[in-house]
Amino acid sequence: MAAQLAAKLQVPVQACSMERRDGPEYAFNDPLLENLAAAKGDSDTHLILGMFFILPGRHAGEGGDVAEIIEGLIKRDHFKSIHVCPLLGEHPLLLDVLADRLKEARAG
């Protein structure tokens, strides 16, 4: 998804995860959001965070794990600004997309 978005927008896009298990077999989740600042190398960058969560909960939304990670990035002054996009479930076209996919699946 990150590569497709970068190609469409013609800007750098970095995929990251909010957590990962220990061990080299889980390195596919790197970089972690909390380590993203170290990966990019400077603090003069704006971060636009698009989360792939449908609904708020323990991870996404107010008071969730991601909000805590972002708060830490802000406190450590790792980004010039951080903008968090609405969750996928809040997009008005989500139900239309899901209905189309269901029709396609039923049509076989």
Backbone as XML, in Angstrom:
<?xml version="1.0"?>
<chain id="A" units="angstrom">
  <residue number="1" name="MET">
    <atom name="N" x="0.820" y="-1.188" z="0.000"/>
    <atom name="CA" x="0.000" y="0.000" z="0.000"/>
    <atom name="C" x="0.862" y="1.249" z="0.000"/>
  </residue>
  <residue number="2" name="ALA">
    <atom name="N" x="1.941" y="1.234" z="0.775"/>
    <atom name="CA" x="2.804" y="2.412" z="0.846"/>
    <atom name="C" x="3.417" y="2.721" z="-0.509"/>
  </residue>
  <residue number="3" name="ALA">
    <atom name="N" x="3.858" y="1.697" z="-1.221"/>
    <atom name="CA" x="4.456" y="1.908" z="-2.546"/>
    <atom name="C" x="3.428" y="2.433" z="-3.543"/>
  </residue>
  <residue number="4" name="GLN">
    <atom name="N" x="2.211" y="1.909" z="-3.491"/>
    <atom name="CA" x="1.157" y="2.389" z="-4.380"/>
    <atom name="C" x="0.808" y="3.844" z="-4.084"/>
  </residue>
  <residue number="5" name="LEU">
    <atom name="N" x="0.715" y="4.200" z="-2.813"/>
    <atom name="CA" x="0.410" y="5.570" z="-2.429"/>
    <atom name="C" x="1.529" y="6.521" z="-2.845"/>
  </residue>
  <residue number="6" name="ALA">
    <atom name="N" x="2.768" y="6.109" z="-2.641"/>
    <atom name="CA" x="3.911" y="6.934" z="-3.040"/>
    <atom name="C" x="3.906" y="7.186" z="-4.542"/>
  </residue>
  <residue number="7" name="ALA">
    <atom name="N" x="3.586" y="6.153" z="-5.317"/>
    <atom name="CA" x="3.534" y="6.310" z="-6.773"/>
    <atom name="C" x="2.416" y="7.259" z="-7.186"/>
  </residue>
  <residue number="8" name="LYS">
    <atom name="N" x="1.266" y="7.135" z="-6.557"/>
    <atom name="CA" x="0.130" y="8.009" z="-6.884"/>
    <atom name="C" x="0.389" y="9.460" z="-6.507"/>
  </residue>
  <residue number="9" name="LEU">
    <atom name="N" x="0.937" y="9.682" z="-5.305"/>
    <atom name="CA" x="1.131" y="11.038" z="-4.793"/>
    <atom name="C" x="2.461" y="11.654" z="-5.220"/>
  </residue>
  <residue number="10" name="GLN">
    <atom name="N" x="3.378" y="10.824" z="-5.674"/>
    <atom name="CA" x="4.724" y="11.276" z="-6.049"/>
    <atom name="C" x="5.453" y="11.935" z="-4.875"/>
  </residue>
  <residue number="11" name="VAL">
    <atom name="N" x="5.292" y="11.356" z="-3.697"/>
    <atom name="CA" x="5.997" y="11.795" z="-2.492"/>
    <atom name="C" x="6.486" y="10.551" z="-1.756"/>
  </residue>
  <residue number="12" name="PRO">
    <atom name="N" x="7.506" y="10.705" z="-0.906"/>
    <atom name="CA" x="7.963" y="9.552" z="-0.126"/>
    <atom name="C" x="6.881" y="9.090" z="0.853"/>
  </residue>
  <residue number="13" name="VAL">
    <atom name="N" x="6.681" y="7.790" z="0.939"/>
    <atom name="CA" x="5.735" y="7.193" z="1.880"/>
    <atom name="C" x="6.462" y="6.048" z="2.572"/>
  </residue>
  <residue number="14" name="GLN">
    <atom name="N" x="6.391" y="6.016" z="3.892"/>
    <atom name="CA" x="7.047" y="4.970" z="4.659"/>
    <atom name="C" x="6.001" y="4.162" z="5.418"/>
  </residue>
  <residue number="15" name="ALA">
    <atom name="N" x="5.919" y="2.886" z="5.123"/>
    <atom name="CA" x="5.053" y="2.004" z="5.910"/>
    <atom name="C" x="5.734" y="1.744" z="7.248"/>
  </residue>
  <residue number="16" name="CYS">
    <atom name="N" x="4.941" y="1.619" z="8.301"/>
    <atom name="CA" x="5.496" y="1.273" z="9.604"/>
    <atom name="C" x="4.420" y="0.547" z="10.410"/>
  </residue>
  <residue number="17" name="SER">
    <atom name="N" x="4.833" y="-0.022" z="11.507"/>
    <atom name="CA" x="3.926" y="-0.775" z="12.385"/>
    <atom name="C" x="3.925" y="-0.151" z="13.759"/>
  </residue>
  <residue number="18" name="MET">
    <atom name="N" x="2.870" y="-0.420" z="14.517"/>
    <atom name="CA" x="2.830" y="0.124" z="15.876"/>
    <atom name="C" x="3.470" y="-0.825" z="16.881"/>
  </residue>
  <residue number="19" name="GLU">
    <atom name="N" x="3.610" y="-2.097" z="16.503"/>
    <atom name="CA" x="4.223" y="-3.064" z="17.408"/>
    <atom name="C" x="4.769" y="-4.237" z="16.614"/>
  </residue>
  <residue number="20" name="ARG">
    <atom name="N" x="5.648" y="-5.006" z="17.261"/>
    <atom name="CA" x="6.179" y="-6.220" z="16.651"/>
    <atom name="C" x="6.664" y="-7.148" z="17.740"/>
  </residue>
  <residue number="21" name="ARG">
    <atom name="N" x="6.718" y="-8.407" z="17.419"/>
    <atom name="CA" x="7.263" y="-9.397" z="18.349"/>
    <atom name="C" x="8.776" y="-9.381" z="18.242"/>
  </residue>
  <residue number="22" name="ASP">
    <atom name="N" x="9.431" y="-9.881" z="19.281"/>
    <atom name="CA" x="10.883" y="-9.978" z="19.268"/>
    <atom name="C" x="11.323" y="-11.073" z="18.314"/>
  </residue>
  <residue number="23" name="GLY">
    <atom name="N" x="12.487" y="-10.896" z="17.750"/>
    <atom name="CA" x="13.081" y="-11.902" z="16.891"/>
    <atom name="C" x="13.185" y="-11.446" z="15.451"/>
  </residue>
  <residue number="24" name="PRO">
    <atom name="N" x="14.226" y="-11.929" z="14.774"/>
    <atom name="CA" x="14.463" y="-11.514" z="13.387"/>
    <atom name="C" x="13.356" y="-11.944" z="12.418"/>
  </residue>
  <residue number="25" name="GLU">
    <atom name="N" x="12.615" y="-12.993" z="12.762"/>
    <atom name="CA" x="11.536" y="-13.446" z="11.878"/>
    <atom name="C" x="10.372" y="-12.451" z="11.818"/>
  </residue>
  <residue number="26" name="TYR">
    <atom name="N" x="10.364" y="-11.473" z="12.734"/>
    <atom name="CA" x="9.308" y="-10.467" z="12.737"/>
    <atom name="C" x="9.803" y="-9.108" z="12.239"/>
  </residue>
  <residue number="27" name="ALA">
    <atom name="N" x="10.965" y="-9.083" z="11.633"/>
    <atom name="CA" x="11.539" y="-7.831" z="11.133"/>
    <atom name="C" x="10.707" y="-7.223" z="10.007"/>
  </residue>
  <residue number="28" name="PHE">
    <atom name="N" x="9.812" y="-8.000" z="9.409"/>
    <atom name="CA" x="8.956" y="-7.452" z="8.352"/>
    <atom name="C" x="8.072" y="-6.323" z="8.871"/>
  </residue>
  <residue number="29" name="ASN">
    <atom name="N" x="7.894" y="-6.223" z="10.186"/>
    <atom name="CA" x="7.092" y="-5.152" z="10.780"/>
    <atom name="C" x="7.877" y="-3.857" z="10.972"/>
  </residue>
  <residue number="30" name="ASP">
    <atom name="N" x="9.166" y="-3.864" z="10.703"/>
    <atom name="CA" x="9.987" y="-2.665" z="10.884"/>
    <atom name="C" x="9.790" y="-1.702" z="9.727"/>
  </residue>
  <residue number="31" name="PRO">
    <atom name="N" x="9.955" y="-0.413" z="9.950"/>
    <atom name="CA" x="10.238" y="0.204" z="11.233"/>
    <atom name="C" x="8.961" y="0.368" z="12.054"/>
  </residue>
  <residue number="32" name="LEU">
    <atom name="N" x="9.141" y="0.472" z="13.348"/>
    <atom name="CA" x="8.024" y="0.776" z="14.227"/>
    <atom name="C" x="7.751" y="2.269" z="14.180"/>
  </residue>
  <residue number="33" name="LEU">
    <atom name="N" x="6.506" y="2.664" z="14.389"/>
    <atom name="CA" x="6.142" y="4.079" z="14.403"/>
    <atom name="C" x="6.999" y="4.852" z="15.394"/>
  </residue>
  <residue number="34" name="GLU">
    <atom name="N" x="7.221" y="4.287" z="16.575"/>
    <atom name="CA" x="7.999" y="4.996" z="17.588"/>
    <atom name="C" x="9.448" y="5.202" z="17.178"/>
  </residue>
  <residue number="35" name="ASN">
    <atom name="N" x="9.952" y="4.395" z="16.229"/>
    <atom name="CA" x="11.325" y="4.518" z="15.746"/>
    <atom name="C" x="11.413" y="5.222" z="14.401"/>
  </residue>
  <residue number="36" name="LEU">
    <atom name="N" x="10.308" y="5.679" z="13.896"/>
    <atom name="CA" x="10.285" y="6.292" z="12.569"/>
    <atom name="C" x="11.176" y="7.524" z="12.499"/>
  </residue>
  <residue number="37" name="ALA">
    <atom name="N" x="11.220" y="8.303" z="13.552"/>
    <atom name="CA" x="12.049" y="9.508" z="13.569"/>
    <atom name="C" x="13.520" y="9.150" z="13.401"/>
  </residue>
  <residue number="38" name="ALA">
    <atom name="N" x="13.967" y="8.096" z="14.080"/>
    <atom name="CA" x="15.363" y="7.677" z="13.959"/>
    <atom name="C" x="15.658" y="7.186" z="12.548"/>
  </residue>
  <residue number="39" name="ALA">
    <atom name="N" x="14.684" y="6.546" z="11.919"/>
    <atom name="CA" x="14.874" y="6.017" z="10.566"/>
    <atom name="C" x="15.005" y="7.142" z="9.539"/>
  </residue>
  <residue number="40" name="LYS">
    <atom name="N" x="14.299" y="8.258" z="9.762"/>
    <atom name="CA" x="14.340" y="9.338" z="8.777"/>
    <atom name="C" x="15.500" y="10.291" z="9.003"/>
  </residue>
  <residue number="41" name="GLY">
    <atom name="N" x="15.987" y="10.421" z="10.242"/>
    <atom name="CA" x="17.229" y="11.127" z="10.487"/>
    <atom name="C" x="17.186" y="12.606" z="10.801"/>
  </residue>
  <residue number="42" name="ASP">
    <atom name="N" x="16.059" y="13.297" z="10.726"/>
    <atom name="CA" x="16.027" y="14.712" z="11.095"/>
    <atom name="C" x="14.688" y="15.056" z="11.725"/>
  </residue>
  <residue number="43" name="SER">
    <atom name="N" x="14.576" y="16.276" z="12.265"/>
    <atom name="CA" x="13.329" y="16.666" z="12.916"/>
    <atom name="C" x="12.608" y="17.765" z="12.154"/>
  </residue>
  <residue number="44" name="ASP">
    <atom name="N" x="12.990" y="17.994" z="10.901"/>
    <atom name="CA" x="12.387" y="19.061" z="10.103"/>
    <atom name="C" x="11.369" y="18.495" z="9.111"/>
  </residue>
  <residue number="45" name="THR">
    <atom name="N" x="10.758" y="17.377" z="9.460"/>
    <atom name="CA" x="9.833" y="16.682" z="8.572"/>
    <atom name="C" x="8.431" y="16.700" z="9.169"/>
  </residue>
  <residue number="46" name="HIS">
    <atom name="N" x="7.454" y="16.812" z="8.311"/>
    <atom name="CA" x="6.052" y="16.707" z="8.714"/>
    <atom name="C" x="5.633" y="15.247" z="8.561"/>
  </residue>
  <residue number="47" name="LEU">
    <atom name="N" x="4.858" y="14.755" z="9.503"/>
    <atom name="CA" x="4.376" y="13.380" z="9.448"/>
    <atom name="C" x="2.870" y="13.392" z="9.242"/>
  </residue>
  <residue number="48" name="ILE">
    <atom name="N" x="2.418" y="12.700" z="8.226"/>
    <atom name="CA" x="0.990" y="12.475" z="8.004"/>
    <atom name="C" x="0.775" y="10.987" z="8.238"/>
  </residue>
  <residue number="49" name="LEU">
    <atom name="N" x="-0.003" y="10.671" z="9.247"/>
    <atom name="CA" x="-0.196" y="9.282" z="9.653"/>
    <atom name="C" x="-1.567" y="8.790" z="9.209"/>
  </residue>
  <residue number="50" name="GLY">
    <atom name="N" x="-1.568" y="7.826" z="8.304"/>
    <atom name="CA" x="-2.797" y="7.176" z="7.867"/>
    <atom name="C" x="-2.829" y="5.774" z="8.446"/>
  </residue>
  <residue number="51" name="MET">
    <atom name="N" x="-3.766" y="5.534" z="9.348"/>
    <atom name="CA" x="-3.824" y="4.234" z="10.018"/>
    <atom name="C" x="-4.817" y="3.307" z="9.329"/>
  </residue>
  <residue number="52" name="PHE">
    <atom name="N" x="-4.439" y="2.057" z="9.198"/>
    <atom name="CA" x="-5.312" y="1.057" z="8.593"/>
    <atom name="C" x="-6.148" y="0.357" z="9.664"/>
  </residue>
  <residue number="53" name="PHE">
    <atom name="N" x="-6.932" y="1.143" z="10.358"/>
    <atom name="CA" x="-7.877" y="0.624" z="11.336"/>
    <atom name="C" x="-9.270" y="1.033" z="10.887"/>
  </residue>
  <residue number="54" name="ILE">
    <atom name="N" x="-10.227" y="0.138" z="11.024"/>
    <atom name="CA" x="-11.596" y="0.464" z="10.630"/>
    <atom name="C" x="-12.273" y="1.307" z="11.707"/>
  </residue>
  <residue number="55" name="LEU">
    <atom name="N" x="-12.106" y="0.907" z="12.957"/>
    <atom name="CA" x="-12.779" y="1.592" z="14.066"/>
    <atom name="C" x="-11.795" y="1.912" z="15.181"/>
  </residue>
  <residue number="56" name="PRO">
    <atom name="N" x="-12.107" y="2.906" z="16.002"/>
    <atom name="CA" x="-11.248" y="3.183" z="17.152"/>
    <atom name="C" x="-11.357" y="2.056" z="18.177"/>
  </residue>
  <residue number="57" name="GLY">
    <atom name="N" x="-10.348" y="1.962" z="19.006"/>
    <atom name="CA" x="-10.337" y="0.940" z="20.043"/>
    <atom name="C" x="-9.061" y="1.040" z="20.836"/>
  </residue>
  <residue number="58" name="ARG">
    <atom name="N" x="-8.568" y="-0.081" z="21.295"/>
    <atom name="CA" x="-7.376" y="-0.104" z="22.131"/>
    <atom name="C" x="-6.157" y="0.479" z="21.419"/>
  </residue>
  <residue number="59" name="HIS">
    <atom name="N" x="-6.071" y="0.267" z="20.112"/>
    <atom name="CA" x="-4.907" y="0.738" z="19.352"/>
    <atom name="C" x="-5.149" y="2.113" z="18.745"/>
  </residue>
  <residue number="60" name="ALA">
    <atom name="N" x="-6.246" y="2.266" z="18.044"/>
    <atom name="CA" x="-6.521" y="3.501" z="17.309"/>
    <atom name="C" x="-7.564" y="4.328" z="18.045"/>
  </residue>
  <residue number="61" name="GLY">
    <atom name="N" x="-7.540" y="5.607" z="17.806"/>
    <atom name="CA" x="-8.525" y="6.486" z="18.420"/>
    <atom name="C" x="-7.980" y="7.181" z="19.652"/>
  </residue>
  <residue number="62" name="GLU">
    <atom name="N" x="-8.789" y="8.014" z="20.235"/>
    <atom name="CA" x="-8.401" y="8.818" z="21.384"/>
    <atom name="C" x="-7.965" y="7.930" z="22.551"/>
  </residue>
  <residue number="63" name="GLY">
    <atom name="N" x="-6.776" y="8.187" z="23.067"/>
    <atom name="CA" x="-6.268" y="7.433" z="24.210"/>
    <atom name="C" x="-5.727" y="6.056" z="23.864"/>
  </residue>
  <residue number="64" name="GLY">
    <atom name="N" x="-5.693" y="5.707" z="22.589"/>
    <atom name="CA" x="-5.194" y="4.396" z="22.183"/>
    <atom name="C" x="-3.676" y="4.329" z="22.145"/>
  </residue>
  <residue number="65" name="ASP">
    <atom name="N" x="-3.159" y="3.143" z="21.847"/>
    <atom name="CA" x="-1.717" y="2.926" z="21.797"/>
    <atom name="C" x="-1.031" y="3.865" z="20.800"/>
  </residue>
  <residue number="66" name="VAL">
    <atom name="N" x="-1.622" y="4.042" z="19.634"/>
    <atom name="CA" x="-1.020" y="4.901" z="18.616"/>
    <atom name="C" x="-0.977" y="6.345" z="19.108"/>
  </residue>
  <residue number="67" name="ALA">
    <atom name="N" x="-2.021" y="6.801" z="19.780"/>
    <atom name="CA" x="-2.041" y="8.169" z="20.321"/>
    <atom name="C" x="-0.899" y="8.360" z="21.321"/>
  </residue>
  <residue number="68" name="GLU">
    <atom name="N" x="-0.633" y="7.352" z="22.125"/>
    <atom name="CA" x="0.473" y="7.432" z="23.090"/>
    <atom name="C" x="1.815" y="7.501" z="22.379"/>
  </residue>
  <residue number="69" name="ILE">
    <atom name="N" x="1.976" y="6.719" z="21.322"/>
    <atom name="CA" x="3.220" y="6.740" z="20.552"/>
    <atom name="C" x="3.420" y="8.121" z="19.927"/>
  </residue>
  <residue number="70" name="ILE">
    <atom name="N" x="2.345" y="8.666" z="19.360"/>
    <atom name="CA" x="2.425" y="9.994" z="18.737"/>
    <atom name="C" x="2.777" y="11.050" z="19.781"/>
  </residue>
  <residue number="71" name="GLU">
    <atom name="N" x="2.168" y="10.956" z="20.950"/>
    <atom name="CA" x="2.464" y="11.900" z="22.031"/>
    <atom name="C" x="3.954" y="11.868" z="22.372"/>
  </residue>
  <residue number="72" name="GLY">
    <atom name="N" x="4.527" y="10.671" z="22.403"/>
    <atom name="CA" x="5.963" y="10.537" z="22.662"/>
    <atom name="C" x="6.801" y="11.168" z="21.566"/>
  </residue>
  <residue number="73" name="LEU">
    <atom name="N" x="6.408" y="11.000" z="20.313"/>
    <atom name="CA" x="7.137" y="11.623" z="19.201"/>
    <atom name="C" x="7.077" y="13.138" z="19.298"/>
  </residue>
  <residue number="74" name="ILE">
    <atom name="N" x="5.926" y="13.661" z="19.689"/>
    <atom name="CA" x="5.764" y="15.113" z="19.828"/>
    <atom name="C" x="6.629" y="15.628" z="20.989"/>
  </residue>
  <residue number="75" name="LYS">
    <atom name="N" x="6.589" y="14.942" z="22.126"/>
    <atom name="CA" x="7.377" y="15.364" z="23.294"/>
    <atom name="C" x="8.866" y="15.367" z="22.988"/>
  </residue>
  <residue number="76" name="ARG">
    <atom name="N" x="9.304" y="14.401" z="22.196"/>
    <atom name="CA" x="10.723" y="14.315" z="21.855"/>
    <atom name="C" x="11.069" y="15.186" z="20.646"/>
  </residue>
  <residue number="77" name="ASP">
    <atom name="N" x="10.081" y="15.940" z="20.142"/>
    <atom name="CA" x="10.300" y="16.890" z="19.044"/>
    <atom name="C" x="10.897" y="16.216" z="17.805"/>
  </residue>
  <residue number="78" name="HIS">
    <atom name="N" x="10.388" y="15.012" z="17.471"/>
    <atom name="CA" x="10.927" y="14.279" z="16.340"/>
    <atom name="C" x="10.389" y="14.738" z="14.992"/>
  </residue>
  <residue number="79" name="PHE">
    <atom name="N" x="9.257" y="15.414" z="14.987"/>
    <atom name="CA" x="8.669" y="15.882" z="13.731"/>
    <atom name="C" x="8.250" y="17.336" z="13.880"/>
  </residue>
  <residue number="80" name="LYS">
    <atom name="N" x="8.297" y="18.047" z="12.771"/>
    <atom name="CA" x="7.873" y="19.453" z="12.772"/>
    <atom name="C" x="6.379" y="19.537" z="13.084"/>
  </residue>
  <residue number="81" name="SER">
    <atom name="N" x="5.593" y="18.613" z="12.519"/>
    <atom name="CA" x="4.165" y="18.509" z="12.823"/>
    <atom name="C" x="3.718" y="17.074" z="12.556"/>
  </residue>
  <residue number="82" name="ILE">
    <atom name="N" x="2.633" y="16.689" z="13.215"/>
    <atom name="CA" x="2.048" y="15.353" z="13.003"/>
    <atom name="C" x="0.555" y="15.534" z="12.778"/>
  </residue>
  <residue number="83" name="HIS">
    <atom name="N" x="0.085" y="15.030" z="11.647"/>
    <atom name="CA" x="-1.346" y="15.059" z="11.330"/>
    <atom name="C" x="-1.825" y="13.616" z="11.236"/>
  </residue>
  <residue number="84" name="VAL">
    <atom name="N" x="-2.860" y="13.295" z="11.979"/>
    <atom name="CA" x="-3.415" y="11.936" z="11.957"/>
    <atom name="C" x="-4.695" y="11.959" z="11.122"/>
  </residue>
  <residue number="85" name="CYS">
    <atom name="N" x="-4.722" y="11.152" z="10.083"/>
    <atom name="CA" x="-5.895" y="11.056" z="9.207"/>
    <atom name="C" x="-7.011" y="10.283" z="9.915"/>
  </residue>
  <residue number="86" name="PRO">
    <atom name="N" x="-8.244" y="10.514" z="9.518"/>
    <atom name="CA" x="-9.348" y="9.726" z="10.093"/>
    <atom name="C" x="-9.170" y="8.235" z="9.807"/>
  </residue>
  <residue number="87" name="LEU">
    <atom name="N" x="-9.770" y="7.417" z="10.624"/>
    <atom name="CA" x="-9.703" y="5.968" z="10.428"/>
    <atom name="C" x="-10.481" y="5.575" z="9.181"/>
  </residue>
  <residue number="88" name="LEU">
    <atom name="N" x="-10.141" y="4.433" z="8.603"/>
    <atom name="CA" x="-10.806" y="3.975" z="7.382"/>
    <atom name="C" x="-12.317" y="3.884" z="7.545"/>
  </residue>
  <residue number="89" name="GLY">
    <atom name="N" x="-12.775" y="3.431" z="8.698"/>
    <atom name="CA" x="-14.205" y="3.263" z="8.935"/>
    <atom name="C" x="-14.976" y="4.566" z="8.945"/>
  </residue>
  <residue number="90" name="GLU">
    <atom name="N" x="-14.266" y="5.688" z="9.051"/>
    <atom name="CA" x="-14.914" y="6.991" z="9.059"/>
    <atom name="C" x="-15.083" y="7.571" z="7.664"/>
  </residue>
  <residue number="91" name="HIS">
    <atom name="N" x="-14.513" y="6.909" z="6.656"/>
    <atom name="CA" x="-14.612" y="7.442" z="5.294"/>
    <atom name="C" x="-15.996" y="7.138" z="4.724"/>
  </residue>
  <residue number="92" name="PRO">
    <atom name="N" x="-16.646" y="8.143" z="4.128"/>
    <atom name="CA" x="-18.018" y="7.950" z="3.640"/>
    <atom name="C" x="-18.147" y="6.935" z="2.505"/>
  </residue>
  <residue number="93" name="LEU">
    <atom name="N" x="-17.061" y="6.620" z="1.814"/>
    <atom name="CA" x="-17.145" y="5.672" z="0.697"/>
    <atom name="C" x="-16.859" y="4.227" z="1.099"/>
  </residue>
  <residue number="94" name="LEU">
    <atom name="N" x="-16.507" y="3.996" z="2.351"/>
    <atom name="CA" x="-16.150" y="2.643" z="2.764"/>
    <atom name="C" x="-17.267" y="1.645" z="2.504"/>
  </residue>
  <residue number="95" name="LEU">
    <atom name="N" x="-18.492" y="1.968" z="2.863"/>
    <atom name="CA" x="-19.604" y="1.033" z="2.653"/>
    <atom name="C" x="-19.832" y="0.765" z="1.171"/>
  </residue>
  <residue number="96" name="ASP">
    <atom name="N" x="-19.663" y="1.773" z="0.320"/>
    <atom name="CA" x="-19.798" y="1.578" z="-1.120"/>
    <atom name="C" x="-18.733" y="0.610" z="-1.644"/>
  </residue>
  <residue number="97" name="VAL">
    <atom name="N" x="-17.495" y="0.788" z="-1.189"/>
    <atom name="CA" x="-16.406" y="-0.093" z="-1.614"/>
    <atom name="C" x="-16.683" y="-1.524" z="-1.152"/>
  </residue>
  <residue number="98" name="LEU">
    <atom name="N" x="-17.082" y="-1.686" z="0.103"/>
    <atom name="CA" x="-17.369" y="-3.033" z="0.610"/>
    <atom name="C" x="-18.540" y="-3.676" z="-0.129"/>
  </residue>
  <residue number="99" name="ALA">
    <atom name="N" x="-19.564" y="-2.904" z="-0.447"/>
    <atom name="CA" x="-20.715" y="-3.439" z="-1.193"/>
    <atom name="C" x="-20.277" y="-3.890" z="-2.581"/>
  </residue>
  <residue number="100" name="ASP">
    <atom name="N" x="-19.419" y="-3.097" z="-3.252"/>
    <atom name="CA" x="-18.896" y="-3.489" z="-4.563"/>
    <atom name="C" x="-18.102" y="-4.779" z="-4.482"/>
  </residue>
  <residue number="101" name="ARG">
    <atom name="N" x="-17.259" y="-4.908" z="-3.462"/>
    <atom name="CA" x="-16.442" y="-6.122" z="-3.317"/>
    <atom name="C" x="-17.332" y="-7.338" z="-3.046"/>
  </residue>
  <residue number="102" name="LEU">
    <atom name="N" x="-18.384" y="-7.148" z="-2.263"/>
    <atom name="CA" x="-19.298" y="-8.243" z="-1.976"/>
    <atom name="C" x="-20.005" y="-8.688" z="-3.266"/>
  </residue>
  <residue number="103" name="LYS">
    <atom name="N" x="-20.454" y="-7.749" z="-4.087"/>
    <atom name="CA" x="-21.086" y="-8.076" z="-5.378"/>
    <atom name="C" x="-20.129" y="-8.857" z="-6.266"/>
  </residue>
  <residue number="104" name="GLU">
    <atom name="N" x="-18.871" y="-8.383" z="-6.329"/>
    <atom name="CA" x="-17.860" y="-9.072" z="-7.140"/>
    <atom name="C" x="-17.622" y="-10.493" z="-6.634"/>
  </residue>
  <residue number="105" name="ALA">
    <atom name="N" x="-17.571" y="-10.670" z="-5.340"/>
    <atom name="CA" x="-17.337" y="-11.989" z="-4.763"/>
    <atom name="C" x="-18.500" y="-12.933" z="-5.050"/>
  </residue>
  <residue number="106" name="ARG">
    <atom name="N" x="-19.701" y="-12.406" z="-4.945"/>
    <atom name="CA" x="-20.892" y="-13.238" z="-5.217"/>
    <atom name="C" x="-21.003" y="-13.601" z="-6.681"/>
  </residue>
  <residue number="107" name="ALA">
    <atom name="N" x="-20.571" y="-12.688" z="-7.559"/>
    <atom name="CA" x="-20.623" y="-12.943" z="-8.994"/>
    <atom name="C" x="-19.601" y="-13.994" z="-9.420"/>
  </residue>
  <residue number="108" name="GLY">
    <atom name="N" x="-18.593" y="-14.163" z="-8.555"/>
    <atom name="CA" x="-17.617" y="-15.225" z="-8.745"/>
    <atom name="C" x="-16.581" y="-14.948" z="-9.745"/>
  </residue>
</chain>
